[in-house]
Amino acid sequence: MYLLGIDTSSSWLNIAISEDENVLNTYSEFIPQKHIEVLHPAILNLLNETQLTINDIDLFIAVIGPGSFTGIRIAVTCVKGLVYALNKKCVSVISLDLLAYNAVNEDFRFIRPVIDARRNCVYTALYEKQKDKILRRSEYQILRIDDIIKELNPDTVLIGDGIGVYREIIDNYRREKEIHWVEEESQWKIQPENIIKLGYEKFKTQGEENIFDLKPFYIYPKECTIKRNFKSRN
């Protein structure tokens, strides 16, 4: 079985092709606001390099968010179109789950991905490492970075672009709290290989998803009260 995974949830475009769980080729490029222009040519180039055609792909994997509102829709729309036109299978994966796996080799019990959601907020969830597995221990949330730092367990490592965006806020708490984050900035973004890993595992355990149920995963505005708080100050 050949798989193709697509992530447009951030300023990075990530694509991966595999045969079952064996990754054959990947593409990762920082292209803010250019996903629509670059996505389809990048897929075709990657397929050509791998000596495959789009018809060879059996399972398409879409990263559905949370992340950039516009970006998420690009990957979902692309996968839905390909699946419908080619009569193929699809599954979805969550960006926070993917980021958590970037920290699997870090020497901490807990992992907290932080994806910038603007206005001093991040998309986040709490994960626990158990042997070679990572288990999610909270709901997917949007929280203020200050609130996360205040309650941070010392045996927790942060990962994600929220570290760089809110470094000043994080540093303000370092006098009173022990705070850890993944040092390698290249790991603050989704790795294409993890799209394959989680997508293939999900397909094996849960099967394919209904194409008509495939949709972006938004946390705004339902769970976020930032806009209401701003209005109350006027």
N, C-alpha and C positions, 0 to 999 in steps of 0.2 A: 504494500500500500504506500502510495506517495502522498505526502502532506505538504501543504503550503500555509504558512502563518503570516499574518499581517498585523502590524501595530502602527497606528497613527495617532496615538493618544497624547503625544507630547510633541515637542519641536523636533524630535528624532523620528525618522522613518526606519522601521525595522521589519525585515522580511527573512523568512527561513524556509528552506526546502529540505525534506528528509524522506528516507525510505523507512517506514515504521519509525522507530525512535532514533535511527542513525542519521544524524544531520549531514546533508550532502553539500549545502552551500548557504551562505548568509549574506545579508546586506544591511548595513547600518550607517546612516548619514544624518547629520544635523542640518535640517532644511526648514527652518521656521516659515510657516505659511506658504509652503510650496508643495505640500503633499499631493494635491490634485495633479499638478504638473508632472511630478516625478514618479508617482506610484506605478502607473501602468508600464512606462518604459523600463523602470527598475525591475518589475516582475518579469517582463519579457527577456531582459538581459540576463537575469539570474537563471531563468529556465534554459536559455541558450547555452550558458556556461555549463549547466548541469546536463546538457544534451537531453532535455525533456521538452515537451510541449504542454500547454495549459490543459489539454485533454488528458494528459497522463495523470494529472492530480486527482486523487480519489477523495481527499478530505481537506477542506479549507478551514482554517482557524482564524477567528477574528478576536482581537483584543478590544473589548467593548467598554473599557473605562474602569474606574473614573479617570478623568483627565481633561484635556482640552475639549470643550463642547463641540466645536467645529471638527476637530481632528477625529474624534471618536466616530462621528457620522461617516467620515470618508471610508474608514476600514469596513464598517458594517455594510455600507451601501455597496462597496466593491465586492465583498464576499457574497452578499445576497444575490447580486447580479450574476456572478460567476456560477454559483450553485444552481440558480434557477435556469440559466441558459444551458449549462452543461449537464444538468440532472445529476449533480454530485452531492456529497454529504458535507455537513458543517458542524462545528462546535464553537463555543465562545469561551474565553478565559478573561480573568480579571487582572488589571494592571498591578494592583497591590500584591496579589498572590505571586506574580512574576517577580516583582522587586524583592519580596521576602526571600526567594530562592537565591538571590545574588549573595545573601549573607549566610548561606548554609555552612560555610567553613569558618565563620567568625566564632571566637571563643566566648560566646554569650548564650544564655539560656533562652532569652526572649529577643525578638526582632520587631522593630516598629518602623515600617516604611512611612515616609512622609513625602507626599507629592504636593507641590505648590498649588493651592486653590485660590491664591490672592487674598488681599485684605487680612493678612496675618493668619490665614487659615491654611490647613493642609488636609488632603485626603489621607486617611490612615486606617490601620487595623493592627491588632496585636497578635503576634504569632509566637508559638513555642516550639523549640527544637526537641525532638525525641528520636534519638539515634539518627537514622538517615532520612527522617521525615520532618516536615514542618506542618504544624497544626494551627489553624486559626482559632484564636481564643476570644475574639470580640466581633461585633458587627462591623461592617464597613461604615466608616464615619467621616464627617468633616468636623474638625476641631480647631480651636485656636492653638497656635504653636506654644503660647505661654502655658496653657492648661496642660498640654502634654508634658512639657518640661518639668512643671511643678510636681507632677505625679510620677515621674520617670523612675522606674526601678533601676538600681545600679547594675543589675545583671541584664540590662537591655541595651541593644545597639540600634542606632538610627541609621536609615539608609534612604536615599532619594534626593531629588533636587531641592526639596525643602530645606536641606542642610545649608546649601549655598545661599539660597534666597533669604533665609532667616538666621544667618550666622551671627549677626550682631545681637539678636534677641537671645540666641542660645548661649553666646559668650557671656551675656549679662548674668546668667544663672550659674556659671561655672565656679564662681567664688563660693557658692553655698551647696552645690550639688555635683556629684560625680556623673558626668555625661560622656557617653561614648558614641562614636559614629564610625562607619566604614571609611577609612582614610582614602582609598583609591576612588577618585571621582568618576572614573570610567564605569564603576559599578553602581553609580547613582541613577543610571538609566536602565530600561528593560534590555535584557540580552536576548537576541533572536533565538538562541538555542533553548531558552526556557519556554518560549512560546510552543515549541515542538514538544518539550517534555511534559508540560501541563496539559496541552491539548490532546496529546496521544493518550495520556493516562485517563483523562476524562472520557475520551471516546471508548476506551477499553472497559471502563467501569459503568458508564451511563449510556453509552451509545450516541448516535447522532442527535442533533437538535432539529426541531421543526424550523425550517427557514423563515416561516412567518412569525415565529416567536423571537427571532434574532433581532435585538434592538440595543441601542446605546444604554449603558448603565450610568445614570445620572444620580448624584446625591443632591445637587441643587435642583430646585429651590425647596423641595419638600422638607428636608431635614435641617436646613440652614436658616437661622433667624437673623442673619447679618443685616439684610435689607430692612427688616422691621426695626432693628435696633438703631440703625442710622436715622430712620424716619422719626423715631421717638425723640431724637436729640434736636430736631429742628423746631 
